Amino acid sequence: MKKNGTDILIVDDQSGVRILLATAFEERGYKVAVAVNGKDGVDKAKKLKPGLIMMDIKMPVLDGVTALYKIKENNKNQKVIMMSAYGDAQTIEKIKKTGALFIAKPFDLKCVLDYVDSILKAGDLESLA
């Protein structure tokens, strides 16, 4: 966990996903912020500098892949996990080229929580890829 600031930023247009993940991470002691679309996510990523961003791919206003590129332009070392029920091979390859990881929805919540714990403790995504 970060000493100050946001540990995890959750970017998803589905309120149920935001609430589920935020509640679960907060119960594990993380400081969590949420964003409702890609533009909101980019803005909050700049402002909050979270330890990790979990972001959906299909969202209104600004899709997740475009938001990922903008976030990486501002901070190439930002840790990002992209999530989607619609991840095609080409999109997943674009995501991986930025250094981000991909998980498919629906996901096992406990596995995701444990995975994020590992990422934040390891300090980098490469050690877990």
C-alpha positions as a Markdown table, in Angstrom:
| # | Residue | x | y | z |
|---|---|---|---|---|
| 1 | Met | 0.0 | 0.0 | 0.0 |
| 2 | Lys | 1.1 | 3.5 | -0.7 |
| 3 | Lys | 1.9 | 5.6 | 2.4 |
| 4 | Asn | -0.1 | 8.6 | 1.0 |
| 5 | Gly | -2.6 | 8.8 | -1.8 |
| 6 | Thr | -4.6 | 6.3 | -3.7 |
| 7 | Asp | -3.6 | 2.6 | -3.9 |
| 8 | Ile | -6.1 | 1.6 | -6.6 |
| 9 | Leu | -8.1 | 3.5 | -9.2 |
| 10 | Ile | -11.1 | 1.5 | -10.6 |
| 11 | Val | -12.3 | 2.8 | -14.0 |
| 12 | Asp | -15.5 | 1.1 | -15.2 |
| 13 | Asp | -18.8 | 2.4 | -16.5 |
| 14 | Gln | -20.8 | -0.3 | -14.7 |
| 15 | Ser | -21.6 | 0.8 | -11.2 |
| 16 | Gly | -21.9 | -2.8 | -10.0 |
| 17 | Val | -18.3 | -3.5 | -11.0 |
| 18 | Arg | -17.0 | -0.3 | -9.4 |
| 19 | Ile | -18.9 | -1.0 | -6.1 |
| 20 | Leu | -17.8 | -4.6 | -6.0 |
| 21 | Leu | -14.1 | -4.0 | -6.6 |
| 22 | Ala | -14.0 | -0.8 | -4.4 |
| 23 | Thr | -15.7 | -2.5 | -1.5 |
| 24 | Ala | -13.5 | -5.6 | -1.7 |
| 25 | Phe | -10.2 | -3.7 | -2.0 |
| 26 | Glu | -11.3 | -1.3 | 0.9 |
| 27 | Glu | -12.0 | -4.3 | 3.0 |
| 28 | Arg | -8.3 | -5.4 | 2.4 |
| 29 | Gly | -7.2 | -2.0 | 3.6 |
| 30 | Tyr | -6.5 | -0.2 | 0.3 |
| 31 | Lys | -7.4 | 3.4 | -0.4 |
| 32 | Val | -9.6 | 3.2 | -3.5 |
| 33 | Ala | -10.9 | 5.9 | -6.0 |
| 34 | Val | -13.3 | 5.3 | -8.8 |
| 35 | Ala | -13.9 | 6.7 | -12.3 |
| 36 | Val | -17.0 | 6.3 | -14.5 |
| 37 | Asn | -15.4 | 6.4 | -17.9 |
| 38 | Gly | -12.1 | 6.6 | -19.7 |
| 39 | Lys | -11.9 | 10.4 | -19.6 |
| 40 | Asp | -12.6 | 10.5 | -15.9 |
| 41 | Gly | -10.0 | 7.8 | -15.5 |
| 42 | Val | -7.3 | 9.7 | -17.3 |
| 43 | Asp | -8.1 | 12.8 | -15.3 |
| 44 | Lys | -8.0 | 11.0 | -12.0 |
| 45 | Ala | -4.9 | 9.0 | -12.9 |
| 46 | Lys | -3.1 | 12.3 | -13.4 |
| 47 | Lys | -4.3 | 13.9 | -10.2 |
| 48 | Leu | -4.2 | 10.9 | -7.9 |
| 49 | Lys | -1.1 | 8.9 | -9.2 |
| 50 | Pro | -2.5 | 5.6 | -8.0 |
| 51 | Gly | -0.4 | 2.5 | -7.3 |
| 52 | Leu | -2.5 | 0.5 | -9.8 |
| 53 | Ile | -5.3 | 1.2 | -12.2 |
| 54 | Met | -8.0 | -1.4 | -13.0 |
| 55 | Met | -9.8 | -0.3 | -16.1 |
| 56 | Asp | -12.6 | -1.7 | -18.4 |
| 57 | Ile | -12.1 | -1.6 | -22.1 |
| 58 | Lys | -15.6 | -0.8 | -23.4 |
| 59 | Met | -16.8 | 2.5 | -21.9 |
| 60 | Pro | -18.5 | 5.6 | -23.1 |
| 61 | Val | -16.9 | 9.0 | -23.6 |
| 62 | Leu | -13.4 | 7.5 | -24.0 |
| 63 | Asp | -12.8 | 3.8 | -24.4 |
| 64 | Gly | -10.3 | 2.0 | -22.1 |
| 65 | Val | -7.6 | 1.3 | -24.7 |
| 66 | Thr | -7.5 | 5.0 | -25.7 |
| 67 | Ala | -7.5 | 6.0 | -22.0 |
| 68 | Leu | -4.7 | 3.5 | -21.4 |
| 69 | Tyr | -2.5 | 5.2 | -24.1 |
| 70 | Lys | -3.2 | 8.6 | -22.6 |
| 71 | Ile | -2.4 | 7.4 | -19.1 |
| 72 | Lys | 0.9 | 5.8 | -20.3 |
| 73 | Glu | 1.8 | 9.1 | -22.1 |
| 74 | Asn | 1.6 | 10.8 | -18.7 |
| 75 | Asn | 3.3 | 8.0 | -16.8 |
| 76 | Lys | 4.9 | 5.2 | -18.7 |
| 77 | Asn | 5.5 | 3.2 | -15.5 |
| 78 | Gln | 1.9 | 3.3 | -14.4 |
| 79 | Lys | 0.7 | -0.2 | -13.5 |
| 80 | Val | -2.6 | -1.0 | -15.3 |
| 81 | Ile | -4.8 | -4.0 | -15.5 |
| 82 | Met | -7.4 | -3.9 | -18.3 |
| 83 | Met | -10.6 | -5.9 | -17.8 |
| 84 | Ser | -13.2 | -6.9 | -20.4 |
| 85 | Ala | -15.7 | -9.6 | -21.4 |
| 86 | Tyr | -15.0 | -8.7 | -25.0 |
| 87 | Gly | -11.2 | -8.9 | -25.3 |
| 88 | Asp | -10.2 | -9.9 | -28.8 |
| 89 | Ala | -6.7 | -11.1 | -29.5 |
| 90 | Gln | -5.7 | -7.8 | -31.4 |
| 91 | Thr | -6.9 | -5.6 | -28.5 |
| 92 | Ile | -5.2 | -7.8 | -25.9 |
| 93 | Glu | -1.9 | -7.5 | -27.9 |
| 94 | Lys | -2.2 | -3.7 | -28.0 |
| 95 | Ile | -2.7 | -3.7 | -24.3 |
| 96 | Lys | 0.3 | -5.9 | -23.6 |
| 97 | Lys | 2.5 | -3.8 | -25.8 |
| 98 | Thr | 2.0 | -0.9 | -23.3 |
| 99 | Gly | 3.1 | -3.1 | -20.4 |
| 100 | Ala | -0.5 | -3.4 | -19.1 |
| 101 | Leu | -2.1 | -6.8 | -18.2 |
| 102 | Phe | -5.5 | -8.2 | -19.2 |
| 103 | Ile | -8.0 | -10.1 | -17.2 |
| 104 | Ala | -11.3 | -11.4 | -18.6 |
| 105 | Lys | -14.7 | -10.7 | -17.2 |
| 106 | Pro | -16.4 | -12.3 | -15.4 |
| 107 | Phe | -13.6 | -13.0 | -13.0 |
| 108 | Asp | -13.1 | -14.8 | -9.7 |
| 109 | Leu | -13.0 | -11.9 | -7.2 |
| 110 | Lys | -10.7 | -13.7 | -4.7 |
| 111 | Cys | -8.2 | -14.5 | -7.5 |
| 112 | Val | -8.3 | -10.8 | -8.6 |
| 113 | Leu | -7.8 | -9.6 | -5.0 |
| 114 | Asp | -4.9 | -11.9 | -4.5 |
| 115 | Tyr | -3.4 | -11.0 | -7.9 |
| 116 | Val | -3.6 | -7.3 | -7.1 |
| 117 | Asp | -2.0 | -7.9 | -3.7 |
| 118 | Ser | 0.9 | -9.6 | -5.4 |
| 119 | Ile | 1.3 | -6.8 | -8.0 |
| 120 | Leu | 1.3 | -4.1 | -5.3 |
| 121 | Lys | 3.8 | -6.0 | -3.1 |
| 122 | Ala | 6.1 | -7.0 | -6.0 |
| 123 | Gly | 6.3 | -3.4 | -7.3 |
| 124 | Asp | 6.1 | -4.3 | -11.0 |
| 125 | Leu | 3.9 | -6.1 | -13.4 |
| 126 | Glu | 6.7 | -7.9 | -15.3 |
| 127 | Ser | 7.4 | -10.2 | -12.3 |
| 128 | Leu | 3.9 | -11.5 | -12.6 |
| 129 | Ala | 3.3 | -11.7 | -16.3 |
